[in-house]
Amino acid sequence: MSDIRINKISGIQPQKTDSKELQEDKVEKQVTKKPEVVRKDAGEILDHMARSAQLNKFQVTKKEINVQKYVNADSEKRIEQMMKAFDETILKSAQVAIEEFGLPEEVGQDVAIMAFNQKFLV
């Protein structure tokens, strides 16, 4: 916008570009080369995905925790009782799901855990 005003004020008109030059630029832009796509076998892709999943697998190391360092004996017993009660409740819920819906044991446990999460954590 400012170029136009300046040109009009000073009385100088901007140079017009030839339509041939514009057409040549358009032709050059249209001649872009498409990248070559190498088709791969689906099995090869799935094998690669499986291998990369194994590489990204997280290694869990068991670490002993000295509970006495953090809590006293009474608290330790109370926490142990609470965790046992929690485990028993989850296993009872899983057993109900297994009997009610005829689910495999692992799926029944997953259902019980999801029900717990939905009831208490959401």
C-alpha positions as CSV (number, residue, x, y, z in Angstrom):
1,M,0.0,0.0,0.0
2,S,2.7,2.5,0.9
3,D,4.6,1.8,-2.3
4,I,1.5,2.7,-4.3
5,R,1.0,6.0,-2.4
6,I,4.6,7.0,-2.8
7,N,4.5,6.3,-6.5
8,K,1.4,8.3,-7.0
9,I,2.7,11.2,-5.0
10,S,6.0,11.4,-6.8
11,G,4.3,10.9,-10.2
12,I,6.4,7.8,-11.0
13,Q,4.5,4.7,-12.1
14,P,5.9,1.3,-11.2
15,Q,7.4,-0.8,-14.0
16,K,5.0,-3.3,-15.4
17,T,6.2,-6.8,-15.7
18,D,5.8,-8.6,-19.0
19,S,3.1,-11.3,-19.0
20,K,5.6,-13.6,-20.7
21,E,7.9,-13.4,-17.6
22,L,4.9,-14.2,-15.3
23,Q,3.9,-17.2,-17.5
24,E,7.5,-18.5,-17.4
25,D,7.5,-18.3,-13.6
26,K,4.3,-20.2,-13.5
27,V,5.6,-22.9,-15.8
28,E,8.7,-23.3,-13.6
29,K,6.6,-23.6,-10.5
30,Q,4.4,-26.3,-12.1
31,V,7.3,-28.5,-13.1
32,T,8.0,-29.6,-9.5
33,K,9.1,-33.1,-9.2
34,K,7.0,-35.5,-7.2
35,P,8.9,-37.6,-4.6
36,E,9.3,-41.2,-5.5
37,V,7.3,-43.5,-3.2
38,V,8.7,-46.9,-2.6
39,R,6.0,-49.4,-1.9
40,K,6.7,-51.8,0.9
41,D,5.1,-55.2,1.8
42,A,2.6,-55.0,4.7
43,G,4.4,-57.8,6.4
44,E,7.7,-55.9,6.3
45,I,6.1,-52.9,7.9
46,L,4.4,-54.9,10.6
47,D,7.8,-56.7,11.4
48,H,9.5,-53.3,11.7
49,M,6.7,-52.0,14.1
50,A,7.1,-55.2,16.2
51,R,10.9,-54.8,16.4
52,S,10.6,-51.1,17.3
53,A,8.1,-51.9,20.0
54,Q,10.6,-54.3,21.6
55,L,13.3,-51.7,21.5
56,N,11.1,-49.2,23.4
57,K,10.1,-51.7,26.1
58,F,10.6,-50.3,29.5
59,Q,12.6,-52.4,32.0
60,V,11.2,-52.5,35.5
61,T,13.6,-53.3,38.2
62,K,12.4,-54.5,41.6
63,K,13.7,-52.3,44.4
64,E,13.5,-53.1,48.1
65,I,12.1,-50.3,50.1
66,N,12.9,-49.9,53.8
67,V,9.5,-49.1,55.2
68,Q,10.7,-48.4,58.7
69,K,12.7,-45.5,57.3
70,Y,9.4,-43.7,56.4
71,V,6.7,-44.9,58.8
72,N,6.4,-46.3,62.3
73,A,5.3,-49.9,63.1
74,D,1.7,-49.0,63.8
75,S,1.3,-47.2,60.5
76,E,3.0,-50.0,58.7
77,K,0.5,-52.5,60.1
78,R,-2.4,-50.3,59.3
79,I,-1.3,-49.8,55.7
80,E,-0.8,-53.5,55.2
81,Q,-4.3,-54.2,56.5
82,M,-5.7,-51.6,54.2
83,M,-3.9,-53.0,51.2
84,K,-5.0,-56.5,52.0
85,A,-8.6,-55.4,52.3
86,F,-8.3,-53.5,49.0
87,D,-6.9,-56.6,47.2
88,E,-9.6,-58.8,48.6
89,T,-12.3,-56.3,47.5
90,I,-10.9,-56.1,43.9
91,L,-10.6,-59.9,43.7
92,K,-14.1,-60.3,45.0
93,S,-15.4,-57.8,42.3
94,A,-13.4,-59.6,39.7
95,Q,-14.9,-63.0,40.7
96,V,-18.4,-61.5,40.5
97,A,-17.6,-60.2,37.0
98,I,-16.2,-63.6,35.9
99,E,-19.2,-65.5,37.2
100,E,-21.8,-62.9,36.0
101,F,-20.5,-62.4,32.4
102,G,-18.4,-65.6,31.9
103,L,-15.2,-63.6,31.4
104,P,-11.7,-65.0,31.5
105,E,-9.8,-64.3,34.8
106,E,-7.6,-61.6,33.5
107,V,-10.4,-59.7,31.8
108,G,-12.5,-60.0,35.0
109,Q,-9.7,-58.4,37.0
110,D,-9.5,-55.6,34.4
111,V,-13.2,-55.0,34.7
112,A,-13.0,-54.8,38.5
113,I,-10.1,-52.3,38.3
114,M,-11.9,-50.2,35.8
115,A,-15.0,-50.2,38.0
116,F,-12.8,-49.1,41.0
117,N,-11.2,-46.3,38.9
118,Q,-14.6,-45.1,37.7
119,K,-16.1,-45.1,41.1
120,F,-13.3,-43.5,43.1
121,L,-10.8,-41.8,40.8
122,V,-13.1,-40.1,38.2
